[in-house]
Amino acid sequence: MEIRSDNPEHGFQFPGVFEIAAIGNAGLEAAVPRLLTEAGLVVVEGSLSVRTARGGRYVSVKLHFHAEDRGRYEAAHHALRAHPDVKWTL
């Protein structure tokens, strides 16, 4: 189910599908979807994208996940930020 608003000032609409990015040390590609799944979130299959920094030390991992409410959305960020190799989430 996807709920959308005609008013862009409404902000996040729950339930919904959201994108999250984790930026940190190289090697996060497998950890990010696993951490979200372990936190009880549903990752959208096929949504994973990875971008490696020029020097190869850092990586940005993006994917989409389902969140039923703001608490589940915040749980996704918390699960990723708890990992020692994640420096930021967006």
C-alpha positions as CSV (number, residue, x, y, z in Angstrom):
1,M,0.0,0.0,0.0
2,E,1.4,3.4,-0.9
3,I,-0.1,6.6,0.5
4,R,0.7,9.9,-1.1
5,S,-0.2,13.4,-0.5
6,D,-0.9,16.1,-3.1
7,N,0.7,18.6,-0.6
8,P,4.5,18.4,-0.6
9,E,4.6,20.2,2.8
10,H,3.1,17.2,4.5
11,G,6.6,15.5,4.9
12,F,6.9,11.8,5.6
13,Q,3.8,9.7,5.1
14,F,3.4,6.5,7.0
15,P,3.3,3.7,6.2
16,G,5.7,4.0,3.3
17,V,8.8,3.0,1.5
18,F,11.9,5.1,2.3
19,E,15.5,5.4,1.1
20,I,18.3,5.2,3.6
21,A,22.0,5.6,3.0
22,A,24.9,4.5,5.2
23,I,28.3,6.0,4.6
24,G,31.4,4.4,6.2
25,N,34.3,2.1,5.8
26,A,34.4,-0.2,2.8
27,G,32.8,-3.5,3.2
28,L,29.4,-2.3,4.4
29,E,27.6,-3.7,1.3
30,A,26.5,-6.9,3.0
31,A,26.1,-5.5,6.5
32,V,23.5,-2.7,5.7
33,P,20.7,-5.0,4.5
34,R,21.5,-7.5,7.2
35,L,21.3,-4.9,10.0
36,L,18.0,-3.6,8.8
37,T,16.5,-7.1,8.5
38,E,17.8,-8.0,12.0
39,A,16.0,-4.8,13.2
40,G,12.7,-6.2,11.9
41,L,12.5,-4.0,8.8
42,V,11.6,-5.2,5.3
43,V,14.2,-4.3,2.7
44,V,12.9,-3.7,-0.8
45,E,14.6,-6.4,-2.9
46,G,16.8,-5.1,-5.8
47,S,17.0,-1.5,-4.3
48,L,20.6,-1.8,-3.1
49,S,23.1,0.5,-4.7
50,V,26.7,1.0,-3.7
51,R,29.1,3.8,-4.5
52,T,32.8,3.5,-3.6
53,A,34.9,6.5,-2.9
54,R,37.9,7.2,-5.2
55,G,40.5,5.8,-2.8
56,G,38.4,2.8,-2.0
57,R,38.4,3.2,1.8
58,Y,34.8,4.5,2.1
59,V,31.5,3.4,0.6
60,S,28.0,4.8,0.4
61,V,25.3,2.1,0.5
62,K,21.7,3.0,-0.3
63,L,18.6,1.0,-0.2
64,H,14.8,1.2,0.3
65,F,12.9,-0.2,3.2
66,H,9.3,-0.3,4.5
67,A,8.4,1.6,7.6
68,E,5.0,1.3,9.2
69,D,5.5,4.4,11.4
70,R,8.1,7.0,12.5
71,G,9.4,4.6,15.2
72,R,10.3,2.0,12.6
73,Y,11.9,4.7,10.4
74,E,14.0,5.8,13.3
75,A,14.9,2.2,14.2
76,A,16.5,1.9,10.8
77,H,18.8,4.8,11.4
78,H,19.6,3.6,14.9
79,A,20.4,0.0,13.7
80,L,22.9,1.4,11.2
81,R,24.5,4.0,13.4
82,A,25.2,1.3,16.0
83,H,27.5,-0.5,13.6
84,P,31.2,0.6,14.2
85,D,31.9,1.0,10.5
86,V,29.0,3.3,9.8
87,K,30.0,7.0,10.1
88,W,26.8,8.7,8.9
89,T,23.3,7.8,7.8
90,L,21.0,9.9,5.5
